[in-house]
Amino acid sequence: MDNIRDLLLNRRTIRKYLSDPVDDELLTGLLESACRTSTTGNMQVYSIIVTRDEIIKKELLPLHFNQNMVTEAPVILTFCADFNRFSKWCRLRDAEPGYDNFLSFMTAAIDALIAAQTLCIAAEANGLGICYLGTTTYMAHKIIDVLQLPKGVVPVTTVTLGWPAEKPEQTDRLPLEAVVHHEVYRDYTDAGIEELYRGKEGRTDSAQFIRENNKTTLAQVFTDVRYKKDDNVAFSKMLLRVLNDQGFMNQ
Ligand SMILES: Cc1cc2nc3c(=O)[nH]c(=O)nc-3n(C[C@H](O)[C@H](O)[C@H](O)COP(=O)(O)O)c2cc1C
């Protein structure tokens, strides 16, 4: 138990990797661990695309906004919400699948994310480094083409995997009381927000972040630079179109 706690509390995202490969046996073991995780109704409505091929990685690179890890990590894993396989099985067995709706997308996306995180923990327990790529949902329409995902399948997250070539400082976290509510949700007062974000805002790396981005508060770095409304709305429209095209919008 202590080992698991140490592992979870000491982890950090790894964005630089050695060129050493991740051998097949180890990767298969990680995938087996991921697939033993909880899944809605034991339907396993997700798929994992393993990319090792340099040519495919190069095609994925711009779709992940040229984040170096995509070509530098030996393995790229794309976790997909997938009702295609399960629905095909239903049809073969005289059962009518009713999964062409948004709820089913959420079900499958939740399954995919739980499998992804289980794989990440297993990878870190083996000394490997991982980095999630949020760009997957921004560019899902193009990733679908590169990975040849059929209707009923939507990529929801990507994980880069390899042997660490860095040991970055751990990032900060909000205090536990910021995120945990006992029995019912306790909404935040302005004074409470001030208190909970004081530590984050007081860090020297936060001050540097604000300076580098020419902003006056840390929150502005998020709203005006990193996760802007216009971008969010544009990517959101694209994602809704993807869900429609892939058959998850009640058609
Ligand atoms: C869903 C998700 C998407 C992420 N997307 C990216 C990404 O596109 N690029 C990146 O460098 N890190 C990405 N990260 C990693 C986070 O930046 C990182 O987890 C966070 O800064 C905390 O750092 P830590 O994991 O080292 O504690 C992502 C993490 C999650 C959970």
The ligand as a Gaussian input file, in Angstrom:
#p B3LYP/6-31G(d) Opt

LIG

0 1
 C       -6.580000      15.293000     -20.143000
 C       -5.189000      15.876000     -20.060000
 C       -4.664000      16.524000     -21.153000
 C       -3.345000      16.990000     -21.126000
 N       -2.814000      17.561000     -22.251000
 C       -1.509000      17.903000     -22.266000
 C       -0.909000      18.353000     -23.461000
 O       -1.545000      18.449000     -24.520000
 N        0.403000      18.665000     -23.428000
 C        1.160000      18.551000     -22.296000
 O        2.357000      18.831000     -22.346000
 N        0.619000      18.116000     -21.139000
 C       -0.691000      17.779000     -21.103000
 N       -1.252000      17.288000     -19.949000
 C       -0.430000      17.139000     -18.738000
 C       -0.736000      18.257000     -17.738000
 O       -0.227000      19.475000     -18.218000
 C       -0.136000      17.893000     -16.384000
 O       -0.742000      16.713000     -15.907000
 C       -0.339000      19.012000     -15.374000
 O        0.358000      20.157000     -15.760000
 C        0.132000      18.586000     -13.984000
 O        1.476000      18.157000     -14.060000
 P        1.918000      16.739000     -13.513000
 O        1.164000      15.689000     -14.263000
 O        3.406000      16.652000     -13.770000
 O        1.595000      16.710000     -12.067000
 C       -2.567000      16.844000     -19.946000
 C       -3.135000      16.208000     -18.835000
 C       -4.418000      15.721000     -18.894000
 C       -4.987000      14.997000     -17.694000

